[in-house]
Amino acid sequence: MKKSVLTKAENRIFTLTNNEIEQLDKSLNGTELYNVISELENEFYGVLNYSDDYFYYYHISNFKELKGYGIRIKLSDTERNHYIFIFSKFISQEIEKVDEIICFNALQRISKGVIEKLGFLTYSEFPKYKGTANIAMKPNKGLIYVPLINRFEHFKKIFNKREYLDNIKENKVYLMFNNRNNLIKIGRSTKPIYREKTLQSQEPEIIILASWIAPMEIETVLKKKFYEKRKRGEWFDLKADDLIIIKKIMNKFKKIKIKTAENK
């Protein structure tokens, strides 16, 4: 992502005072934000358009302290989706319990409804086919791209270099992703692919994310590093930033090429 895009997004982010959060609550229909203010819920996501072109994206949280942030973006801005992701990442860095991917997808889903009320048609994936099917769905005002993030695909992009075939009988440290609950397993095995298959017999949605030829003690190093994020056993609730830290730690070790249906 270009530095200029990052700077422009950061310049659009603003903080809400408690009084401004209360005023925002009064302007809304429903009780979602009130429930956060009253500590009945932890998070509120909101998207408002005060004109046809300017959208305000809000995130209000109350994890023992009421905090509110917003960003103002033009609907016609070509970097709109990038700005929303930067905003979501900013919030996740400010508030430990907020997940940037959950935040981004929540804001995007809400914005789809707001945008479509204005007469646009939204889509989350680029059309695979062209022809009369798309013409029949032609909206009054045009098409707006509102993508969502697939967590596994997003995480997989972090580990995309220095791959080697898994044909060496040495200890390997691996990460596995559970698509059902978004948790990541830190483990070790001489045959991580075989280990993946045994786990899949119990949890079909488990898939290997990355694997390295590394000493056994490296597994312990990683588990101690993220001990506070451990949910159960060897399963951890990790963010993208945590995986970047793991990648830096593991850079000196050989990364194993993962044989899946898509790259066999």
N, C-alpha and C positions, 0 to 999 in steps of 0.2 A: 504494500500500500504506500502511495506517495506521501512524503512528509507534508506537502502542502495540503493534502486532503485531511491528514491527521490534525494539523494546525487549525484549519478552517472548522473542523468538527468541534475541537476543544473550545474554540472561541464562541461557539453557539450554545455551549452548555451553561446552565445557570442553576443556582441553589435557591430553594424556597425556604423562607422562614416559617416558623410554626403558624404565624398569623396568616401568611399567604396560603398555607396548606388548608387552614380552616376556611378561608374565603373560597378556595377552589372547591372544597366540599359543598359549600352552600350553593355553588353554581351548577352542581351536578344533580342528575336524577339517579336515585338508587342509594344504597347504603354501603357500597364497597369501600369507599375511602373513609367513611365514618367508622367503619369496623376496624380499620387500621389505626385511626386516631384513638379509638377507644381500647386498643390493644386486644381486640377480639380476633384480628387477623394480622399477619406479618407484612404483607405486601399488597400494593395497589399499582396496577398498570393502567394508564389512560392515554388516549389520543384524541385531541380536540382540534377542530379547524374553525378559526374565527373569521376566515375568509376562504374563498375557493382555492387559493394557492398556498397559504401558510398553515402549516400543521405544527401543533405543540405536542411533544411526546413527554409523558410524565412517569416517574417512578417514585412512589412514596413507600417507605418502609418503617416498621416499628419493631426492632429487635432490642427492646428495653430503652431505645431512644428514637424519637420521631425524626426522620430525615427525609428530605424531598429534593429531587433534582428534575430538571427539564431540559429540553433542547428544542429549538425553533428551526424548522426546515421547510423549504419550499417544496411543494409537491412536484414541481417541474425540474427541480435540481437533479442533474444526472448522477450526482454522488449521494443521493438521499439514502440508499440502502447502506452504503459505507458509513455514513454519518450515524445511522441508527446502531450499527454494530459497534462503532467506537464509543458511542454513548453507553451501550450495554456493558462494554468492557470497562469503561470508566467506573460505572456503578459497582461492578463486581470487585474492583480494586479498592473502592471506598468502603464497601460493606462486604465483609468476608462471607456471609451466609447467602449472598446473591450469586447465582450462576449466570454467566454472561450469555450462554446459549439459550437457557430458559427465558431470560429477560428479552433477548432479541426476538425469539419466536413469539413470545406473548405480545410484544408491541406490534409485530408484523401482522399477527392474526387480527388484532383489534383494528389496525389501520386498514386492513382489507375491507372490513365492513364500512368504515367511515368513507373510504374512497369510492366504494361501489354505490353508496347513498348519493354521491355527487353525480352519478351517471356514467362512471367509468367501469370497465371490466378489468379485473385483476387476475394475474396468473402467477404461480410460484415456480414453474418449470418452463423452459423454452419449448414451444410446440415442436413435436417430432415430425408432424406432417403438415403440408401446405395444401390448400385447395378450398373446395366449397364448404367444408365443415367449419372452417374458421370464418368464412364470409357470413355464414348463417348466424354466427355469434357476434357479429360486429356491433360494438356498443355505440351509444350516442356520442360520447366524448373521446373515446380512444382506449387503448390498452395500457395498463400500468403494471410493471414488473415488481412483485412483492415476494421475494424469495424467503424460504425458511431454511434453517441449517439442520442438516442431518449430523447428529453428534459423532457417530462413528466415522463418517467420511471426513468430518472436520478434524478429528483427532488423528486419523490416518495420514493426513497431509503433513503432520508434524514430523512423522518418521518416514521420509521418502527418499533417503539417500544412503549410500554405502551398504548395499544389500549383497549378501552372499548366500550360496546354496546351503541348505541345512543337511550337509552330508558328513559332518565331522562329529564323532562321538566324544564330545566334550560337554562340560556343564554349561548350561545356558540359562540366562535370566530372561524372563518374559513378562509381558503385560497382556492380559486378556480383558476384553470388554463384554459386559452383559447388557445386551440391548433392551432387556426387560426392565432393569432398574438403574441403568447407567453407571453401575459400579465397575471399578477396574481392579483386577486381581494382579498382585505382584507375586511371582513365584519363580521356581527354578526347576529344571529338568534337563536331562540329556536328549529327550525327545519331546519338545514342546508341542509339535503337531499331534503326536499320539495323546499327550495330556489334554489337548483341546478336544479331541474326539471323546475321551472318557468323560470329560465334564459336560459335553453336549448331550450325552446319554441321560443326564439329569436335568440340564438346562439347555435346551436346543438353541437358544438365542445367544449363547456364548461364542465369541470369535476372537482369535488371536490378533492382537494389535501390533506388537513388536517383539523381537527377540534378539538377544545378543549372546555371543560366546563370551562368558565372563566367569570369574571365580565365584564360588558359593557365597562368600561373605558379602558380595555386592548386593545380593538379595536382602540381607540383613540391614545393610547401609540404607537402602531405599525405604524399607519398612520403618526404620527408626526415624528417617527424615520426615515421613508423612504419618507418624503414629497418631497424631491428633485427628487425622481424617479417616482413620480406620473405622469401618462400620461393623464388620464381623470377620473373624478369621483373617484371611489374606485379602479381603475385599475392602477397597478404599473409595471414598467419594472425592475424586480428583477433578480439577479444572484444567483448562488448556494450559494455563501458566504453570501448573504443577508438572505437566507432561514436558513442557519446554525445559524445566529444571532437570527432569530425569534424562532428557536427551543430552543435555550438557554434561551430566555426570557420566553417561554411557558412551560419549563420543569417542573415547579411546578404545572401545571394544568393537569387535566385528559385529555388524548387524546382519541378522539372518533373513534371507528372502522368504517371505511367507507364501506358501503354495495354497492358493484358494481357487475356487471355480473360475474366478475372473482373470487369473493370470497363469493358469496351467498351460 
